[in-house]
Amino acid sequence: MTTFDDRERAFETKFAHDEEMRFRLLARRNKLLGLWAAKLMNLSPAEADSYAMDVVRADFEEGGDENVIRKLLGDLTGAGVDADDAQIREQLGFKTAEAKRQLVDTQ
């Protein structure tokens, strides 16, 4: 029975690790997206950092990426930046890859 218990614990540990890594990846990606959008809106460095954290928090409102995309699109449009859904989704892919690279580099 201990072999089964050991395997179960190992599976639970791996699951917890994978979920933590997924959370860290999405948070980093959203921060990078926020910094990208802040640059387009010509925000100061302090405002950009604050805005990036707002984008990270926006992801907690509901599951999936749609709330982040809506926030970015609304904020960019409100700031007079010519942006569309496709451009934001493209950046979402780029920033996901960048966040993965950064996480790998820090480990």
PALUM-310388 format. One record per atom (N, C-alpha, C, O): residue number from 1; residue in three letters; atom name; x negated, y negated, z. Coordinates in steps of 0.02 Angstrom, whole numbers, plus 50000, padded with zeros to 5 digits. Layout:
N
+-----+------+------+-------+-------+-------+
:  nr : rest : atom :    xx :    yy :    zz :
+-----+------+------+-------+-------+-------+
: NUM :  ALA :   CA :     X :     Y :     Z :
...
+-----+------+------+-------+-------+-------+
% end
This chain:
107
+-----+------+------+-------+-------+-------+
:  nr : rest : atom :    xx :    yy :    zz :
+-----+------+------+-------+-------+-------+
:   1 :  MET :    N : 49960 : 50059 : 50000 :
:   1 :  MET :   CA : 50000 : 50000 : 50000 :
:   1 :  MET :    C : 49957 : 49937 : 50000 :
:   1 :  MET :    O : 49980 : 49885 : 49976 :
:   2 :  THR :    N : 49897 : 49940 : 50026 :
:   2 :  THR :   CA : 49854 : 49880 : 50028 :
:   2 :  THR :    C : 49833 : 49858 : 49959 :
:   2 :  THR :    O : 49825 : 49798 : 49947 :
:   3 :  THR :    N : 49825 : 49904 : 49911 :
:   3 :  THR :   CA : 49807 : 49885 : 49843 :
:   3 :  THR :    C : 49863 : 49843 : 49813 :
:   3 :  THR :    O : 49850 : 49792 : 49781 :
:   4 :  PHE :    N : 49924 : 49864 : 49824 :
:   4 :  PHE :   CA : 49982 : 49826 : 49799 :
:   4 :  PHE :    C : 49983 : 49757 : 49831 :
:   4 :  PHE :    O : 49994 : 49707 : 49797 :
:   5 :  ASP :    N : 49973 : 49753 : 49896 :
:   5 :  ASP :   CA : 49973 : 49689 : 49932 :
:   5 :  ASP :    C : 49917 : 49644 : 49907 :
:   5 :  ASP :    O : 49927 : 49583 : 49899 :
:   6 :  ASP :    N : 49858 : 49673 : 49895 :
:   6 :  ASP :   CA : 49802 : 49634 : 49869 :
:   6 :  ASP :    C : 49818 : 49606 : 49800 :
:   6 :  ASP :    O : 49802 : 49549 : 49785 :
:   7 :  ARG :    N : 49848 : 49647 : 49758 :
:   7 :  ARG :   CA : 49866 : 49625 : 49691 :
:   7 :  ARG :    C : 49919 : 49570 : 49694 :
:   7 :  ARG :    O : 49916 : 49521 : 49656 :
:   8 :  GLU :    N : 49966 : 49578 : 49739 :
:   8 :  GLU :   CA : 50018 : 49527 : 49746 :
:   8 :  GLU :    C : 49988 : 49461 : 49770 :
:   8 :  GLU :    O : 50006 : 49408 : 49744 :
:   9 :  ARG :    N : 49944 : 49464 : 49819 :
:   9 :  ARG :   CA : 49911 : 49403 : 49843 :
:   9 :  ARG :    C : 49870 : 49371 : 49788 :
:   9 :  ARG :    O : 49869 : 49309 : 49781 :
:  10 :  ALA :    N : 49835 : 49411 : 49749 :
:  10 :  ALA :   CA : 49794 : 49385 : 49695 :
:  10 :  ALA :    C : 49838 : 49350 : 49642 :
:  10 :  ALA :    O : 49821 : 49297 : 49617 :
:  11 :  PHE :    N : 49895 : 49381 : 49627 :
:  11 :  PHE :   CA : 49942 : 49352 : 49579 :
:  11 :  PHE :    C : 49969 : 49285 : 49606 :
:  11 :  PHE :    O : 49972 : 49236 : 49569 :
:  12 :  GLU :    N : 49988 : 49283 : 49668 :
:  12 :  GLU :   CA : 50014 : 49222 : 49699 :
:  12 :  GLU :    C : 49961 : 49167 : 49700 :
:  12 :  GLU :    O : 49976 : 49109 : 49688 :
:  13 :  THR :    N : 49900 : 49186 : 49715 :
:  13 :  THR :   CA : 49845 : 49137 : 49716 :
:  13 :  THR :    C : 49833 : 49109 : 49647 :
:  13 :  THR :    O : 49824 : 49048 : 49639 :
:  14 :  LYS :    N : 49832 : 49152 : 49596 :
:  14 :  LYS :   CA : 49822 : 49130 : 49528 :
:  14 :  LYS :    C : 49880 : 49085 : 49506 :
:  14 :  LYS :    O : 49868 : 49033 : 49473 :
:  15 :  PHE :    N : 49941 : 49103 : 49523 :
:  15 :  PHE :   CA : 49999 : 49063 : 49505 :
:  15 :  PHE :    C : 49993 : 48993 : 49536 :
:  15 :  PHE :    O : 50005 : 48943 : 49502 :
:  16 :  ALA :    N : 49976 : 48990 : 49599 :
:  16 :  ALA :   CA : 49969 : 48926 : 49634 :
:  16 :  ALA :    C : 49914 : 48884 : 49602 :
:  16 :  ALA :    O : 49922 : 48824 : 49593 :
:  17 :  HIS :    N : 49858 : 48915 : 49585 :
:  17 :  HIS :   CA : 49803 : 48880 : 49552 :
:  17 :  HIS :    C : 49825 : 48853 : 49484 :
:  17 :  HIS :    O : 49812 : 48796 : 49467 :
:  18 :  ASP :    N : 49858 : 48895 : 49445 :
:  18 :  ASP :   CA : 49881 : 48874 : 49379 :
:  18 :  ASP :    C : 49930 : 48816 : 49383 :
:  18 :  ASP :    O : 49927 : 48769 : 49343 :
:  19 :  GLU :    N : 49975 : 48818 : 49432 :
:  19 :  GLU :   CA : 50023 : 48764 : 49441 :
:  19 :  GLU :    C : 49989 : 48699 : 49462 :
:  19 :  GLU :    O : 50007 : 48645 : 49440 :
:  20 :  GLU :    N : 49939 : 48705 : 49505 :
:  20 :  GLU :   CA : 49902 : 48646 : 49527 :
:  20 :  GLU :    C : 49864 : 48615 : 49467 :
:  20 :  GLU :    O : 49863 : 48554 : 49459 :
:  21 :  MET :    N : 49834 : 48658 : 49427 :
:  21 :  MET :   CA : 49798 : 48633 : 49368 :
:  21 :  MET :    C : 49846 : 48600 : 49318 :
:  21 :  MET :    O : 49829 : 48549 : 49288 :
:  22 :  ARG :    N : 49905 : 48629 : 49309 :
:  22 :  ARG :   CA : 49955 : 48600 : 49265 :
:  22 :  ARG :    C : 49976 : 48531 : 49291 :
:  22 :  ARG :    O : 49981 : 48484 : 49252 :
:  23 :  PHE :    N : 49987 : 48526 : 49355 :
:  23 :  PHE :   CA : 50006 : 48462 : 49386 :
:  23 :  PHE :    C : 49951 : 48410 : 49375 :
:  23 :  PHE :    O : 49964 : 48353 : 49356 :
:  24 :  ARG :    N : 49889 : 48430 : 49388 :
:  24 :  ARG :   CA : 49833 : 48384 : 49380 :
:  24 :  ARG :    C : 49825 : 48362 : 49307 :
:  24 :  ARG :    O : 49810 : 48304 : 49293 :
:  25 :  LEU :    N : 49834 : 48410 : 49261 :
:  25 :  LEU :   CA : 49829 : 48394 : 49190 :
:  25 :  LEU :    C : 49882 : 48343 : 49170 :
:  25 :  LEU :    O : 49866 : 48294 : 49136 :
:  26 :  LEU :    N : 49945 : 48354 : 49190 :
:  26 :  LEU :   CA : 49998 : 48308 : 49171 :
:  26 :  LEU :    C : 49989 : 48239 : 49202 :
:  26 :  LEU :    O : 50001 : 48188 : 49170 :
:  27 :  ALA :    N : 49967 : 48238 : 49265 :
:  27 :  ALA :   CA : 49956 : 48174 : 49298 :
:  27 :  ALA :    C : 49900 : 48135 : 49263 :
:  27 :  ALA :    O : 49905 : 48075 : 49252 :
:  28 :  ARG :    N : 49846 : 48170 : 49246 :
:  28 :  ARG :   CA : 49790 : 48137 : 49212 :
:  28 :  ARG :    C : 49811 : 48114 : 49143 :
:  28 :  ARG :    O : 49795 : 48059 : 49122 :
:  29 :  ARG :    N : 49848 : 48157 : 49107 :
:  29 :  ARG :   CA : 49872 : 48138 : 49041 :
:  29 :  ARG :    C : 49916 : 48076 : 49045 :
:  29 :  ARG :    O : 49908 : 48030 : 49004 :
:  30 :  ASN :    N : 49961 : 48074 : 49093 :
:  30 :  ASN :   CA : 50006 : 48017 : 49099 :
:  30 :  ASN :    C : 49968 : 47953 : 49118 :
:  30 :  ASN :    O : 49986 : 47899 : 49096 :
:  31 :  LYS :    N : 49917 : 47960 : 49158 :
:  31 :  LYS :   CA : 49875 : 47902 : 49175 :
:  31 :  LYS :    C : 49841 : 47876 : 49112 :
:  31 :  LYS :    O : 49838 : 47816 : 49100 :
:  32 :  LEU :    N : 49813 : 47922 : 49072 :
:  32 :  LEU :   CA : 49780 : 47902 : 49010 :
:  32 :  LEU :    C : 49830 : 47869 : 48962 :
:  32 :  LEU :    O : 49813 : 47820 : 48929 :
:  33 :  LEU :    N : 49891 : 47895 : 48959 :
:  33 :  LEU :   CA : 49943 : 47864 : 48918 :
:  33 :  LEU :    C : 49959 : 47794 : 48942 :
:  33 :  LEU :    O : 49966 : 47747 : 48903 :
:  34 :  GLY :    N : 49964 : 47787 : 49008 :
:  34 :  GLY :   CA : 49977 : 47722 : 49036 :
:  34 :  GLY :    C : 49922 : 47671 : 49021 :
:  34 :  GLY :    O : 49936 : 47613 : 49005 :
:  35 :  LEU :    N : 49860 : 47694 : 49025 :
:  35 :  LEU :   CA : 49804 : 47650 : 49009 :
:  35 :  LEU :    C : 49804 : 47630 : 48935 :
:  35 :  LEU :    O : 49789 : 47574 : 48917 :
:  36 :  TRP :    N : 49821 : 47678 : 48892 :
:  36 :  TRP :   CA : 49827 : 47664 : 48820 :
:  36 :  TRP :    C : 49880 : 47611 : 48808 :
:  36 :  TRP :    O : 49869 : 47563 : 48772 :
:  37 :  ALA :    N : 49939 : 47620 : 48838 :
:  37 :  ALA :   CA : 49994 : 47573 : 48828 :
:  37 :  ALA :    C : 49976 : 47505 : 48858 :
:  37 :  ALA :    O : 49992 : 47453 : 48829 :
:  38 :  ALA :    N : 49943 : 47505 : 48916 :
:  38 :  ALA :   CA : 49923 : 47442 : 48948 :
:  38 :  ALA :    C : 49876 : 47402 : 48903 :
:  38 :  ALA :    O : 49880 : 47341 : 48900 :
:  39 :  LYS :    N : 49832 : 47437 : 48869 :
:  39 :  LYS :   CA : 49786 : 47404 : 48823 :
:  39 :  LYS :    C : 49825 : 47371 : 48765 :
:  39 :  LYS :    O : 49809 : 47315 : 48745 :
:  40 :  LEU :    N : 49875 : 47407 : 48739 :
:  40 :  LEU :   CA : 49916 : 47379 : 48686 :
:  40 :  LEU :    C : 49955 : 47317 : 48710 :
:  40 :  LEU :    O : 49968 : 47272 : 48671 :
:  41 :  MET :    N : 49973 : 47316 : 48774 :
:  41 :  MET :   CA : 50011 : 47261 : 48802 :
:  41 :  MET :    C : 49966 : 47205 : 48828 :
:  41 :  MET :    O : 49990 : 47156 : 48856 :
:  42 :  ASN :    N : 49900 : 47214 : 48820 :
:  42 :  ASN :   CA : 49851 : 47164 : 48842 :
:  42 :  ASN :    C : 49855 : 47150 : 48917 :
:  42 :  ASN :    O : 49852 : 47092 : 48937 :
:  43 :  LEU :    N : 49863 : 47201 : 48957 :
:  43 :  LEU :   CA : 49866 : 47193 : 49029 :
:  43 :  LEU :    C : 49794 : 47187 : 49057 :
:  43 :  LEU :    O : 49747 : 47213 : 49027 :
:  44 :  SER :    N : 49788 : 47152 : 49112 :
:  44 :  SER :   CA : 49722 : 47146 : 49145 :
:  44 :  SER :    C : 49703 : 47215 : 49173 :
:  44 :  SER :    O : 49745 : 47259 : 49178 :
:  45 :  PRO :    N : 49639 : 47224 : 49190 :
:  45 :  PRO :   CA : 49619 : 47289 : 49218 :
:  45 :  PRO :    C : 49659 : 47310 : 49279 :
:  45 :  PRO :    O : 49678 : 47368 : 49286 :
:  46 :  ALA :    N : 49673 : 47263 : 49324 :
:  46 :  ALA :   CA : 49712 : 47280 : 49384 :
:  46 :  ALA :    C : 49784 : 47297 : 49365 :
:  46 :  ALA :    O : 49812 : 47344 : 49392 :
:  47 :  GLU :    N : 49812 : 47259 : 49320 :
:  47 :  GLU :   CA : 49881 : 47273 : 49297 :
:  47 :  GLU :    C : 49883 : 47340 : 49260 :
:  47 :  GLU :    O : 49932 : 47377 : 49266 :
:  48 :  ALA :    N : 49831 : 47355 : 49222 :
:  48 :  ALA :   CA : 49828 : 47418 : 49184 :
:  48 :  ALA :    C : 49827 : 47477 : 49232 :
:  48 :  ALA :    O : 49862 : 47527 : 49221 :
:  49 :  ASP :    N : 49787 : 47473 : 49284 :
:  49 :  ASP :   CA : 49785 : 47528 : 49333 :
:  49 :  ASP :    C : 49852 : 47537 : 49367 :
:  49 :  ASP :    O : 49875 : 47593 : 49376 :
:  50 :  SER :    N : 49884 : 47482 : 49386 :
:  50 :  SER :   CA : 49949 : 47485 : 49418 :
:  50 :  SER :    C : 50001 : 47514 : 49370 :
:  50 :  SER :    O : 50042 : 47556 : 49389 :
:  51 :  TYR :    N : 49999 : 47492 : 49308 :
:  51 :  TYR :   CA : 50046 : 47517 : 49258 :
:  51 :  TYR :    C : 50036 : 47592 : 49245 :
:  51 :  TYR :    O : 50084 : 47630 : 49240 :
:  52 :  ALA :    N : 49973 : 47613 : 49241 :
:  52 :  ALA :   CA : 49959 : 47684 : 49230 :
:  52 :  ALA :    C : 49988 : 47727 : 49287 :
:  52 :  ALA :    O : 50015 : 47781 : 49274 :
:  53 :  MET :    N : 49984 : 47703 : 49348 :
:  53 :  MET :   CA : 50014 : 47740 : 49404 :
:  53 :  MET :    C : 50090 : 47741 : 49399 :
:  53 :  MET :    O : 50122 : 47789 : 49419 :
:  54 :  ASP :    N : 50120 : 47687 : 49373 :
:  54 :  ASP :   CA : 50192 : 47686 : 49362 :
:  54 :  ASP :    C : 50212 : 47739 : 49311 :
:  54 :  ASP :    O : 50264 : 47771 : 49318 :
:  55 :  VAL :    N : 50171 : 47749 : 49260 :
:  55 :  VAL :   CA : 50185 : 47800 : 49210 :
:  55 :  VAL :    C : 50180 : 47869 : 49242 :
:  55 :  VAL :    O : 50221 : 47913 : 49229 :
:  56 :  VAL :    N : 50130 : 47880 : 49284 :
:  56 :  VAL :   CA : 50123 : 47944 : 49319 :
:  56 :  VAL :    C : 50186 : 47956 : 49361 :
:  56 :  VAL :    O : 50213 : 48011 : 49360 :
:  57 :  ARG :    N : 50208 : 47906 : 49398 :
:  57 :  ARG :   CA : 50268 : 47913 : 49440 :
:  57 :  ARG :    C : 50331 : 47926 : 49399 :
:  57 :  ARG :    O : 50377 : 47960 : 49421 :
:  58 :  ALA :    N : 50333 : 47898 : 49339 :
:  58 :  ALA :   CA : 50392 : 47906 : 49296 :
:  58 :  ALA :    C : 50403 : 47980 : 49279 :
:  58 :  ALA :    O : 50460 : 48001 : 49267 :
:  59 :  ASP :    N : 50350 : 48018 : 49277 :
:  59 :  ASP :   CA : 50356 : 48089 : 49260 :
:  59 :  ASP :    C : 50393 : 48128 : 49314 :
:  59 :  ASP :    O : 50418 : 48183 : 49301 :
:  60 :  PHE :    N : 50396 : 48102 : 49375 :
:  60 :  PHE :   CA : 50430 : 48137 : 49430 :
:  60 :  PHE :    C : 50505 : 48128 : 49428 :
:  60 :  PHE :    O : 50541 : 48163 : 49464 :
:  61 :  GLU :    N : 50531 : 48083 : 49386 :
:  61 :  GLU :   CA : 50602 : 48069 : 49384 :
:  61 :  GLU :    C : 50642 : 48128 : 49357 :
:  61 :  GLU :    O : 50697 : 48141 : 49381 :
:  62 :  GLU :    N : 50616 : 48163 : 49308 :
:  62 :  GLU :   CA : 50649 : 48221 : 49279 :
:  62 :  GLU :    C : 50596 : 48264 : 49245 :
:  62 :  GLU :    O : 50541 : 48241 : 49231 :
:  63 :  GLY :    N : 50614 : 48326 : 49233 :
:  63 :  GLY :   CA : 50566 : 48371 : 49201 :
:  63 :  GLY :    C : 50556 : 48354 : 49128 :
:  63 :  GLY :    O : 50599 : 48325 : 49096 :
:  64 :  GLY :    N : 50499 : 48373 : 49102 :
:  64 :  GLY :   CA : 50484 : 48362 : 49032 :
:  64 :  GLY :    C : 50451 : 48295 : 49020 :
:  64 :  GLY :    O : 50438 : 48257 : 49066 :
:  65 :  ASP :    N : 50437 : 48282 : 48957 :
:  65 :  ASP :   CA : 50401 : 48222 : 48937 :
:  65 :  ASP :    C : 50446 : 48164 : 48917 :
:  65 :  ASP :    O : 50423 : 48108 : 48910 :
:  66 :  GLU :    N : 50510 : 48177 : 48909 :
:  66 :  GLU :   CA : 50555 : 48126 : 48882 :
:  66 :  GLU :    C : 50558 : 48063 : 48924 :
:  66 :  GLU :    O : 50561 : 48008 : 48897 :
:  67 :  ASN :    N : 50558 : 48070 : 48990 :
:  67 :  ASN :   CA : 50561 : 48010 : 49033 :
:  67 :  ASN :    C : 50499 : 47967 : 49025 :
:  67 :  ASN :    O : 50503 : 47906 : 49027 :
:  68 :  VAL :    N : 50441 : 47999 : 49017 :
:  68 :  VAL :   CA : 50379 : 47961 : 49006 :
:  68 :  VAL :    C : 50381 : 47926 : 48938 :
:  68 :  VAL :    O : 50362 : 47868 : 48933 :
:  69 :  ILE :    N : 50404 : 47961 : 48888 :
:  69 :  ILE :   CA : 50409 : 47932 : 48821 :
:  69 :  ILE :    C : 50457 : 47873 : 48821 :
:  69 :  ILE :    O : 50443 : 47821 : 48793 :
:  70 :  ARG :    N : 50515 : 47882 : 48854 :
:  70 :  ARG :   CA : 50564 : 47827 : 48858 :
:  70 :  ARG :    C : 50534 : 47766 : 48893 :
:  70 :  ARG :    O : 50543 : 47709 : 48871 :
:  71 :  LYS :    N : 50499 : 47778 : 48948 :
:  71 :  LYS :   CA : 50468 : 47722 : 48985 :
:  71 :  LYS :    C : 50418 : 47685 : 48941 :
:  71 :  LYS :    O : 50421 : 47624 : 48936 :
:  72 :  LEU :    N : 50373 : 47723 : 48910 :
:  72 :  LEU :   CA : 50323 : 47691 : 48868 :
:  72 :  LEU :    C : 50354 : 47653 : 48810 :
:  72 :  LEU :    O : 50336 : 47596 : 48796 :
:  73 :  LEU :    N : 50403 : 47684 : 48777 :
:  73 :  LEU :   CA : 50435 : 47651 : 48720 :
:  73 :  LEU :    C : 50470 : 47588 : 48743 :
:  73 :  LEU :    O : 50465 : 47536 : 48710 :
:  74 :  GLY :    N : 50506 : 47591 : 48798 :
:  74 :  GLY :   CA : 50541 : 47532 : 48823 :
:  74 :  GLY :    C : 50494 : 47477 : 48843 :
:  74 :  GLY :    O : 50505 : 47418 : 48828 :
:  75 :  ASP :    N : 50440 : 47495 : 48878 :
:  75 :  ASP :   CA : 50392 : 47444 : 48901 :
:  75 :  ASP :    C : 50354 : 47413 : 48842 :
:  75 :  ASP :    O : 50343 : 47353 : 48840 :
:  76 :  LEU :    N : 50333 : 47455 : 48795 :
:  76 :  LEU :   CA : 50297 : 47429 : 48738 :
:  76 :  LEU :    C : 50341 : 47384 : 48696 :
:  76 :  LEU :    O : 50320 : 47330 : 48675 :
:  77 :  THR :    N : 50402 : 47405 : 48683 :
:  77 :  THR :   CA : 50449 : 47365 : 48645 :
:  77 :  THR :    C : 50464 : 47300 : 48681 :
:  77 :  THR :    O : 50466 : 47246 : 48651 :
:  78 :  GLY :    N : 50474 : 47304 : 48747 :
:  78 :  GLY :   CA : 50487 : 47245 : 48787 :
:  78 :  GLY :    C : 50430 : 47195 : 48787 :
:  78 :  GLY :    O : 50441 : 47135 : 48795 :
:  79 :  ALA :    N : 50369 : 47220 : 48778 :
:  79 :  ALA :   CA : 50310 : 47177 : 48776 :
:  79 :  ALA :    C : 50295 : 47151 : 48706 :
:  79 :  ALA :    O : 50246 : 47117 : 48694 :
:  80 :  GLY :    N : 50339 : 47169 : 48658 :
:  80 :  GLY :   CA : 50329 : 47146 : 48590 :
:  80 :  GLY :    C : 50280 : 47186 : 48549 :
:  80 :  GLY :    O : 50257 : 47164 : 48497 :
:  81 :  VAL :    N : 50262 : 47245 : 48573 :
:  81 :  VAL :   CA : 50216 : 47289 : 48537 :
:  81 :  VAL :    C : 50256 : 47331 : 48488 :
:  81 :  VAL :    O : 50307 : 47360 : 48506 :
:  82 :  ASP :    N : 50233 : 47334 : 48426 :
:  82 :  ASP :   CA : 50266 : 47374 : 48375 :
:  82 :  ASP :    C : 50247 : 47448 : 48386 :
:  82 :  ASP :    O : 50194 : 47470 : 48363 :
:  83 :  ALA :    N : 50290 : 47485 : 48420 :
:  83 :  ALA :   CA : 50277 : 47555 : 48434 :
:  83 :  ALA :    C : 50341 : 47595 : 48421 :
:  83 :  ALA :    O : 50396 : 47569 : 48426 :
:  84 :  ASP :    N : 50331 : 47658 : 48405 :
:  84 :  ASP :   CA : 50389 : 47701 : 48396 :
:  84 :  ASP :    C : 50378 : 47769 : 48430 :
:  84 :  ASP :    O : 50323 : 47784 : 48455 :
:  85 :  ASP :    N : 50430 : 47808 : 48430 :
:  85 :  ASP :   CA : 50430 : 47873 : 48463 :
:  85 :  ASP :    C : 50374 : 47918 : 48436 :
:  85 :  ASP :    O : 50339 : 47951 : 48474 :
:  86 :  ALA :    N : 50365 : 47918 : 48370 :
:  86 :  ALA :   CA : 50314 : 47961 : 48339 :
:  86 :  ALA :    C : 50244 : 47942 : 48361 :
:  86 :  ALA :    O : 50202 : 47985 : 48374 :
:  87 :  GLN :    N : 50231 : 47877 : 48366 :
:  87 :  GLN :   CA : 50165 : 47854 : 48387 :
:  87 :  GLN :    C : 50151 : 47875 : 48459 :
:  87 :  GLN :    O : 50095 : 47896 : 48476 :
:  88 :  ILE :    N : 50201 : 47870 : 48502 :
:  88 :  ILE :   CA : 50192 : 47889 : 48572 :
:  88 :  ILE :    C : 50182 : 47964 : 48578 :
:  88 :  ILE :    O : 50140 : 47987 : 48616 :
:  89 :  ARG :    N : 50220 : 48003 : 48540 :
:  89 :  ARG :   CA : 50212 : 48076 : 48542 :
:  89 :  ARG :    C : 50143 : 48097 : 48516 :
:  89 :  ARG :    O : 50114 : 48144 : 48541 :
:  90 :  GLU :    N : 50118 : 48061 : 48466 :
:  90 :  GLU :   CA : 50051 : 48075 : 48441 :
:  90 :  GLU :    C : 49999 : 48062 : 48496 :
:  90 :  GLU :    O : 49955 : 48103 : 48507 :
:  91 :  GLN :    N : 50006 : 48006 : 48530 :
:  91 :  GLN :   CA : 49960 : 47991 : 48585 :
:  91 :  GLN :    C : 49967 : 48041 : 48642 :
:  91 :  GLN :    O : 49918 : 48058 : 48675 :
:  92 :  LEU :    N : 50028 : 48065 : 48653 :
:  92 :  LEU :   CA : 50040 : 48116 : 48704 :
:  92 :  LEU :    C : 49996 : 48178 : 48690 :
:  92 :  LEU :    O : 49965 : 48205 : 48736 :
:  93 :  GLY :    N : 49992 : 48198 : 48627 :
:  93 :  GLY :   CA : 49949 : 48255 : 48608 :
:  93 :  GLY :    C : 49875 : 48239 : 48618 :
:  93 :  GLY :    O : 49838 : 48279 : 48645 :
:  94 :  PHE :    N : 49855 : 48179 : 48596 :
:  94 :  PHE :   CA : 49785 : 48159 : 48603 :
:  94 :  PHE :    C : 49765 : 48156 : 48676 :
:  94 :  PHE :    O : 49711 : 48179 : 48696 :
:  95 :  LYS :    N : 49808 : 48126 : 48716 :
:  95 :  LYS :   CA : 49791 : 48117 : 48787 :
:  95 :  LYS :    C : 49794 : 48183 : 48825 :
:  95 :  LYS :    O : 49758 : 48191 : 48875 :
:  96 :  THR :    N : 49835 : 48229 : 48803 :
:  96 :  THR :   CA : 49835 : 48296 : 48834 :
:  96 :  THR :    C : 49767 : 48329 : 48822 :
:  96 :  THR :    O : 49738 : 48358 : 48868 :
:  97 :  ALA :    N : 49743 : 48326 : 48761 :
:  97 :  ALA :   CA : 49678 : 48356 : 48745 :
:  97 :  ALA :    C : 49622 : 48321 : 48784 :
:  97 :  ALA :    O : 49576 : 48354 : 48808 :
:  98 :  GLU :    N : 49625 : 48255 : 48789 :
:  98 :  GLU :   CA : 49574 : 48218 : 48826 :
:  98 :  GLU :    C : 49576 : 48236 : 48900 :
:  98 :  GLU :    O : 49523 : 48244 : 48932 :
:  99 :  ALA :    N : 49636 : 48242 : 48928 :
:  99 :  ALA :   CA : 49642 : 48260 : 48998 :
:  99 :  ALA :    C : 49615 : 48330 : 49011 :
:  99 :  ALA :    O : 49582 : 48342 : 49062 :
: 100 :  LYS :    N : 49627 : 48377 : 48965 :
: 100 :  LYS :   CA : 49599 : 48445 : 48972 :
: 100 :  LYS :    C : 49523 : 48442 : 48973 :
: 100 :  LYS :    O : 49491 : 48475 : 49014 :
: 101 :  ARG :    N : 49494 : 48404 : 48927 :
: 101 :  ARG :   CA : 49421 : 48398 : 48925 :
: 101 :  ARG :    C : 49395 : 48368 : 48990 :
: 101 :  ARG :    O : 49345 : 48393 : 49017 :
: 102 :  GLN :    N : 49427 : 48317 : 49015 :
: 102 :  GLN :   CA : 49405 : 48286 : 49078 :
: 102 :  GLN :    C : 49409 : 48334 : 49136 :
: 102 :  GLN :    O : 49364 : 48336 : 49178 :
: 103 :  LEU :    N : 49463 : 48373 : 49139 :
: 103 :  LEU :   CA : 49470 : 48421 : 49194 :
: 103 :  LEU :    C : 49417 : 48476 : 49191 :
: 103 :  LEU :    O : 49391 : 48497 : 49243 :
: 104 :  VAL :    N : 49401 : 48498 : 49132 :
: 104 :  VAL :   CA : 49350 : 48549 : 49123 :
: 104 :  VAL :    C : 49282 : 48521 : 49142 :
: 104 :  VAL :    O : 49242 : 48556 : 49174 :
: 105 :  ASP :    N : 49269 : 48459 : 49124 :
: 105 :  ASP :   CA : 49205 : 48427 : 49141 :
: 105 :  ASP :    C : 49196 : 48418 : 49216 :
: 105 :  ASP :    O : 49139 : 48418 : 49240 :
: 106 :  THR :    N : 49250 : 48409 : 49253 :
: 106 :  THR :   CA : 49245 : 48398 : 49325 :
: 106 :  THR :    C : 49240 : 48462 : 49365 :
: 106 :  THR :    O : 49227 : 48460 : 49425 :
: 107 :  GLN :    N : 49249 : 48518 : 49333 :
: 107 :  GLN :   CA : 49246 : 48581 : 49370 :
: 107 :  GLN :    C : 49179 : 48613 : 49366 :
: 107 :  GLN :    O : 49168 : 48667 : 49395 :
+-----+------+------+-------+-------+-------+
% end
